[in-house]
Amino acid sequence: MSTTRTRRRLGLRITRLRERKGWTQQELADRADMHQTYLCGVENGKRNCTIDVLDRIAEALGKSIGDLFAS
């Protein structure tokens, strides 16, 4: 699987988890201590983020990093 496809799938999963909570990108970005435009890039598969960033997103969502990759 290409890295671009993996980033897109990860971004879609993050978007779905965020939307289930009824949060905007800004709300998740604030909770994960990052800028909204950076989170937008992650959700759109354009950012190749670090494990630390994924950890902050997962924690903000109340999930594990592994949950971000679950189907």
PEMOPE-V574235 format. One record per pair of residues at least 4 apart in sequence whose ideal C-beta (glycine too) atoms are under 8 Angstrom apart, sorted by the first residue. I is the first residue (numbers start at 0). GAP is how many residues later the second one is. D is the distance in Angstrom with one decimal. If there is no record, write none. Layout:
# PEMOPE-V574235
I GAP D
I GAP D
This chain:
# PEMOPE-V574235
0 4 5.3
0 5 5.6
1 4 6.9
2 4 6.3
2 45 7.3
3 4 6.5
3 41 6.5
4 4 6.4
5 4 6.3
6 4 6.1
6 38 3.9
6 39 7.4
6 40 7.4
6 41 6.5
7 4 6.3
7 36 7.8
7 37 3.5
8 4 6.5
8 36 7.8
9 4 6.5
9 32 7.7
9 35 7.2
9 58 6.2
9 59 6.6
10 4 6.3
10 31 5.7
10 32 4.3
10 33 5.7
10 34 4.4
11 4 6.4
11 31 7.6
11 33 7.8
12 4 6.4
12 55 5.7
12 56 7.1
12 57 7.4
13 4 6.2
13 28 6.4
13 29 5.5
13 43 6.1
13 47 7.6
13 54 6.2
14 4 6.1
14 28 4.8
15 4 6.4
16 4 7.1
16 44 5.0
16 46 6.5
16 50 7.8
16 51 7.5
17 5 5.1
17 7 7.2
17 9 8.0
17 10 4.9
17 25 7.8
17 43 6.9
18 4 7.4
20 7 8.0
20 40 7.0
22 4 3.9
22 5 5.1
22 8 7.8
23 4 7.4
24 4 5.9
24 11 5.2
24 14 5.3
24 15 5.8
24 18 7.0
25 4 6.3
25 10 4.8
26 4 6.5
27 4 5.9
27 11 6.1
27 29 7.2
27 32 5.9
27 33 7.2
28 5 5.2
28 6 6.2
28 7 4.3
28 9 7.3
28 10 4.3
30 29 3.8
31 7 7.0
31 21 7.9
31 24 4.4
31 25 4.9
31 27 7.4
31 28 4.1
32 23 6.0
33 4 5.0
33 5 5.8
33 19 6.9
33 22 6.8
33 23 8.0
34 4 7.2
35 4 6.2
36 4 6.7
37 4 6.7
37 9 6.5
37 15 8.0
38 4 6.2
38 18 7.6
39 4 6.1
40 5 4.4
40 6 3.8
41 4 7.8
41 5 4.6
41 7 5.4
41 11 7.2
41 15 7.2
48 4 3.9
48 5 6.0
49 4 7.2
50 4 6.2
50 14 7.2
51 4 6.7
52 4 6.5
53 4 6.0
53 11 5.3
53 14 6.2
54 4 6.2
54 10 5.9
55 4 6.3
56 4 6.4
56 11 7.0
57 5 4.7
57 6 5.9
57 7 4.9
57 9 6.6
57 10 5.5
58 4 7.9
60 6 7.9
60 7 8.0
62 4 3.8
62 5 6.4
63 4 7.8
64 4 7.5
65 4 6.7
